[in-house]
């Protein structure tokens, strides 16, 4: 794995070459498994396989052999694209988008089963020779069809599939797949004409990719979509209720929604529903020139795992997984506001601001925190417009910044996240400056085993 200062060392990425969407986060035995789209041959978006890593603690990850490889002459010969992994009667089963060489934006839904469910590493997978869904349902003007996500509701198994229609309307299609070998189209769960979706997302998408859903302990449902406008654009969420539909199987009634991540370098999140919580990973793409990534020999990284929930007002609650605290050095290298403290390549910074506070993370990124107005402004070098986030006003505003090489994840209280990529110039030695009349600061270097 590259040792350059921009290369993340603690987040999931392959030793070299390309990574994009996280796929199929899955708990099997005492390990978390996380798959991802991967080109093993070059740091460019082509020749899509499924890479594979696992962890016992969400902080330290181990690489495994490639899980899914395109099958010559098969339904996935042009790529094993996004999907999920489920427990099918004791057999871990990947449900994913297969693309052949004749596709025109329409995928098929394919299955692959773990060859040895008793293997805790789940190193071998066997794809089924035929797709379980050969394409979109007849009678719909679907021009984009991909990214199955399987979940359970009221004792039955269902699936979401991302779609876009010929008139430019995005949607989420619903399937009844209680038997994974027998899928039945159950209607359009939600589309871009829904008034709550219009208010949350506007008209910035012609397709919704990677639709995923989770249910909170309070019974609220969260629907997550990636907004496709001909290229990856942004991500959004809707909260609401999932109930029976007289016409189809289920109906999602949206309550509110908004951006899932306010940054410019986050896409295609994947969810893992656990009994007591839900976790989310996203893909952070490179915001440098493709030639720079090719020279570096790697491109892309997955974010830190995030815990997702819903506030009483229906807005999203989102925080770093608490397991990430175990990566902190025993003692912080900063314990108070400072000027010019040298920053390591990877660190975990917390700032509690009670008045307007500025935080400069080298020359690449600067934050302005204003608790009185509930505003966080993120300015990134080379970008003319800052990212501005509004959260609840209060006596203080808590900001946590997770930095791993070029990956910056900024959490404002538990209500907003900004993911950005910041690269160093030759000889850069970034320094931390925190100024404010009343701020509490602590920062830890990230230590311990890197991904191996």
N, C-alpha and C positions, 0 to 999 in steps of 0.2 A: 504494500500500500504506500502511496506517495507520502513523503514526510514534509511537503511544503506547508508553509504557515496557513495557507488558505484551505487546506484539506481537512475537513472534519474528521476527528478521530474517535468520537464517542457516540455519534449517531450512526444509524445503519446505512451503509453503502457498500458496494462490492469492492474488492481489492483494486480493481481497475475498470475502466470503460464506463458504459452507460447504465444509469438507473433512472426510471421514472415511477409511475404509479405504485404505491404500496398495495398489495393484494393479500386477501385472505388471512388477516391476523387471527390467530387460532390458539387456544389453550389445549394442550394434549399432555396428560399426566402432570408432571411438575414443571413443564416448560411452555413458554410462549414461543410460537412460531410466527414468523413474519416473512411473507413472500413479496416479490416486487418485479416489475417489468425490467428486463435487463438485456442489453446487447453485450455478449461476452467477448466480442471481437473488436470493438471500436467505441470511442466515446461519442457516438452519434446515435440518433433515434432510428434504428433499423434492426432487422433480424431479432425480433422480440421473443425472448425466453422468459421463464420465471426463475429469478434468483431466490435464495432461501437463507435465512439466518434464524437462530433461536436463542433464547435467554431464559434463565431461571428467575431473574430479578428485574427485568425491564431496563437495566442500566448497562450490563455487560453482555455483549452478543458474540455468538460464535457462527462463523460461516459454515454452510453445508454445500454439497454439490448442487448443481442446477436441478431444479425440480421438474420443470416442464420444458420440453424442446419441441419445436415445430416438427410435425410428421410429414415427410415427403409424400405427396399425393393425398394427404389427409385433409380434414376440414380446417386444420390449424397450420397448414403448410406455409402460410405467409405471416404467421405470428400467433403466439399464445398471449392474448391480451387480457384486459382486466377482469376480475371476478372475485370469488370468495372461497373459503374452505369451511365445510360443515362436517359434523359427525353423523354419518349415515349408518345407523345400526351398528356402531362400533368400528366403522371404517372411515378414517379421514378421507374426505372427497372434495376435490377441487372442482368448482363450477365456474367456467371461464368463457371468455369470448374467443372463438376460433375464427380466423380469417384465412380464406384461400386466395389464390392468385387472380380470381375473377371477381372479387368483391367490388362493390361501388359504395362503400360506406356502411354496408349491411353485414354484420357478423352473424355467426351461429353460436348456439350455446352448447358447450362441450363439457364432458366430465372426465376426470382422471382420478383414480383411486390409489391410496397408499398401498404399495405392494406388501408391506409388512406392518400392520397396525401395532404390533408389539415392539417395533423399533422406536425408541424414544426420540431419535433424531429424524425420523420420517424421511429417510434419504432417497427412497426409490418410489416412483409414481408410474402408474400404468394408465395411459389415456384410452378411453373407449373409442372404437374405430368410427362410430357415427355420432353426429350431434344429436342431442335430445330435443333441440328446437332448431330447425333448419333455417329460420329467418323470421321476419316479422309476421304478425297475423295477417291473413288475407283481408282485403277490404279496407285497410287503413292506408293513408298516403304517407307511409313512413319512409324516410330517406336516410335516417340514422338509427341504428339498432345495435346496442352493445352494453356490456358491463352488468352482468347479472349479480344480484345480491339476495341471498336466501336468508329468511328469518322466520321465527315462530310467533304465532298469535293465536290465542284461545285454543291451544293444543293442536294447531295445524301448521303446516309449512307452506310459506308463500315466497314469491320472488319478485323483486323489482328489476326492471330493465330500462336503461336510459334510451330516450328516443328524441327524434326531431322529425317534423312533418314538412311536407312539400311547401306549405304556405308559410313556413318560418316559425311555427309554433313549437316550443319544446314541450316534452311531456315525460311522465314516468308511467310505464306500462306495468300491469299487475298480472302475475301468473299464480295459479294454484299448482303447487308442485309437492304435495304431501308425499307422493312417490317420485323420487328424483328421476326415475326413468320415464315418467308420464306427466308431461306439463300441459296445462289447460289455460288458455288465455282467459283472463277474468276482467278485462276492461282497462280503461285509462284511470289510474289512481288519481292523478292530478296533472294539469297542464298549465302552460304559461298564461292562459287567460284568467286563471283564478285571481280574484281581486287582491288577496293578501300577497300572492306571489308577484303580481304586478307592482304593488307598493314596495315590496322588499327588493326586487331585482330589476324592475323596469323592463326594457326590451333589449337587454344586452346579450341575449342568448337566442340562437336558433335551434339549440339542442341542449338537453340536460344529460351530462355524462355522470357516470359513477354514482347513481342514486343509492343511498343507504339510509337505514332507519334504526333508531334505538328507542327504548322505553325507559323512563326514569323510575326511581322508586316511588315517586308521587303519581305515576300513571300518565304523565305527559309523554307524548311522542315527539321525536325530533326527526325531521326529514332533511337530509343533507344532499345537495346536488352541486355538480361542477358545471359552470356556465360556459358553453361552447358557442363561439360566434363565427366558426370557420377555423378557428385555432383555439387552444386553451385560453380562457379569459380570466375568470375569477371563480370564487366559490360562495355559496350561500346556504342558509338554513331556514327552515320553517318549523315552528312548534305548533302543536295542536293535539287533536284527538284522532285515534284510529278506531273506527267502528264498523259494524255491518252495513252493507249496501243492499237494498232490495233488488237492484239490477245486476250487480256484480258480486264479488266476494267481500270487498272491503271498500271503505271510503275514508279518505283523509280530510279532516276539516281543519284548515289552517287558522291559527290564532294571530300569530305575528311572525316576523322573520327579519333577516338582515344579512350583512356580510358575515361569513364564517371566519375569515381572516382578513384583516384590513391591509395587509402588506401586499407587495407586488410580486412575491416569489413563493407562492403557495398554491397547490392545486391537487385535485384527485384524492381527497382524504378517504381513508378506510377506517371502519369502526369495528370494535370488538365489544360485544355485549357480555358483561360478566354478571354474576348474580347480584352483586352489591354496587356495581358501577359500570360505566362504559368508557372505553379508551379510544383514542383517535390518533392516527398518524397521517401526515400529508407528505407530498412530494415538493421539495424546493428545487426548482430548476436553476440553471446557471443564468446569471444576468450579464455575463461577460461575452465577448465575441466568441463564436464557435471555434475559431482558430486557436484561441487561448486555451480552451478546454482540450482540444486535440493535442496541443503541445504538452499540457499537463498530464494527459493520459487518463483523465477521469471527468465525469460530468454527472451532476445531480447528487442529491442526498435526501434521506427521509428525515422528517422533523423528530424532535423528542416526543414521546407519548404524552398525550394530554387527556385529562379527565373531563368528561363532558356531562353537564347536568342542565337543569332549567331553573331559573329564578321564579318567584311567585308571580311576577308580572309577565311571564312567558318568554322573556329574553334568555339568551344562552348564558350558562355559567361554564367557564372553561379555565382550567388550571394545569400546570405541569404535574405529571404523575409524582406522587411523593417519593417513590423509589429513587428518583433522580438525585435526591439529597445525599445518597450514599456515595456519589461521585465527588463530593466536596472534600477538599483537603481538611485535615483535622483542625487547622486554625485558619481564620480569614486573613487575607493579605491587606484588607482595608477594613477599618471599623468606624470611620467618621468621614465627613466631607473632606475632600482633598484636592490638591492641584498638582498634576503632573506625575501621578503614580504610574509606573510601568505596568502594562497589561500583559498577561500571558496569552498564549494562543487559544486557550479554552478556559472559560470561567463562568461563574454563577453570581450575579450581582443583584442585590435588593436595595431599593431606595424607598423610604417612606417620607413623602413630602407633606409639610403642613403649611407652607407658603410656596410661592412660585420658586421652582428649583430647576436648574439646568444641569444636564449630564452630558459630557462630551466623551465619547469612546474613540479616542484617536481622532484623526482627520476624517474618518469615513462616516460616522453617525453621531448625531446630536439629538438629545431629547429635551423638551420643555414640558414640565409637569406643573399643572395649575389646579390644585384641589378645590379652590373656590368656585371655579367654573366647571370642574370635572373634565378638563381637557388635557390630552396628551398629544404633543406634536413631535413627529419623528422626521428629522431632516437627514437625508442621505446625500453624500457628495456625488456630484454628477447628475443628480435628478433635480430638475427645476422646481417641481412641486413637492411640498412635504406631504406626509400622511397625517391627517388630523382625526383623532378619535375622541368621542365624547362618552363619558361614563357618568355615574351618579356623583353629584356634588357632595362634598363632605368636609369634615375637619382635616382629613388627610387623604392622600391618594397613594396607594402602594403599587410600585412598578418593579417587576422582576425581569431581568434580562439574562437569557441563556445564550452564551456565545460558544461556538465550536468551530474554529477556523473561520471560514467566510459565512457561516450560517448564524444569523442573529434572530432570536425569537423574543419579542418584547410583550410581556403580559401586563395589562393595566387592570389593577384589582383582579376580580375574577370575571370581568365582563368583556374584555376585548384582547385580541392578539394581533401583533404586527410582525410578519415574517419578511425579512429582507436579507439579501446577500451583499456583503461588503468585502471588497478585495484590497489587499495591500499593494502599494507600489514598491519599487525596488528600495530596499533599505529602510522601509517604514518600521518604526518602533512605537506602536500606539500607546498613548498614555491616557489615564482616567482623570477627569476634572469634574468635581461635583460642587456646585455653588448654590447656596440657598440659606435663608435666615434661620430655618428650622427644618432640618432634614436628618434622618437616620439612615446610615449607609453601612452595608456589609458586603464583602465580596470574597469568594473562595475560588482558588484555582481548581480545575477539574483534574483529578488524579486517578490512579488505579489502572487496571488493564484496559487497553484499547480493544476495539473490535478485532478479533483474530480469526 
